[in-house]
Amino acid sequence: MPETVLGAAAASWGILMAISPSLQIRKILRHRSSRDVSITYFWVLLIGFVLWIAYGVVIDNWFLIVPNAVALSVSAATIAVARHYRPRVPQE
């Protein structure tokens, strides 16, 4: 019982953490620029989320799978929005 309660609490907080990059998306859209956003940072996170999802699948733990799947989706969206609003470097 305590394991299930703790798992549910951690997964719930994990989902909140997973959607927090949407605040960055909102800022990018408002400023129409992602100049101050590290896209590499979000790629590192994205790879980590894939690994945690895989681990959750292997051990059949939905408390790991669900929040990391949400985080994967939000991070992928953040990367897409950041790349779209990245200032273009003029070609020489």
SULDARA-V283711 format. One record per residue. N is the residue number from 1. RES is the residue in one letter. OMEGA is omega in whole degrees, 0 to 359 (* if undefined). NEAR is the number of other ideal C-beta (glycine too) atoms within 12 Angstrom. Layout:
N;RES;OMEGA;NEAR + N;RES;OMEGA;NEAR
This chain:
1;M;179;7 + 2;P;179;8 + 3;E;180;11 + 4;T;179;13 + 5;V;179;12 + 6;L;178;13 + 7;G;179;22 + 8;A;179;19 + 9;A;180;16 + 10;A;179;21 + 11;A;178;27 + 12;S;178;18 + 13;W;177;18 + 14;G;178;30 + 15;I;176;24 + 16;L;177;18 + 17;M;183;21 + 18;A;182;32 + 19;I;182;23 + 20;S;175;21 + 21;P;176;33 + 22;S;174;22 + 23;L;177;16 + 24;Q;177;28 + 25;I;179;27 + 26;R;179;19 + 27;K;179;21 + 28;I;181;29 + 29;L;181;20 + 30;R;183;13 + 31;H;182;17 + 32;R;179;14 + 33;S;174;17 + 34;S;182;28 + 35;R;184;16 + 36;D;182;15 + 37;V;176;29 + 38;S;178;17 + 39;I;178;26 + 40;T;178;13 + 41;Y;181;19 + 42;F;174;29 + 43;W;178;21 + 44;V;177;15 + 45;L;182;28 + 46;L;179;29 + 47;I;177;20 + 48;G;179;20 + 49;F;177;33 + 50;V;180;22 + 51;L;179;18 + 52;W;176;29 + 53;I;180;29 + 54;A;178;18 + 55;Y;178;17 + 56;G;178;25 + 57;V;182;17 + 58;V;181;12 + 59;I;178;14 + 60;D;182;10 + 61;N;182;23 + 62;W;177;19 + 63;F;174;27 + 64;L;186;28 + 65;I;188;27 + 66;V;182;25 + 67;P;180;31 + 68;N;174;33 + 69;A;177;26 + 70;V;180;28 + 71;A;178;36 + 72;L;180;31 + 73;S;181;25 + 74;V;178;31 + 75;S;177;36 + 76;A;177;25 + 77;A;179;25 + 78;T;178;36 + 79;I;181;31 + 80;A;180;22 + 81;V;180;28 + 82;A;179;32 + 83;R;180;19 + 84;H;183;19 + 85;Y;177;25 + 86;R;178;19 + 87;P;180;16 + 88;R;176;11 + 89;V;181;7 + 90;P;177;5 + 91;Q;179;4 + 92;E;*;3
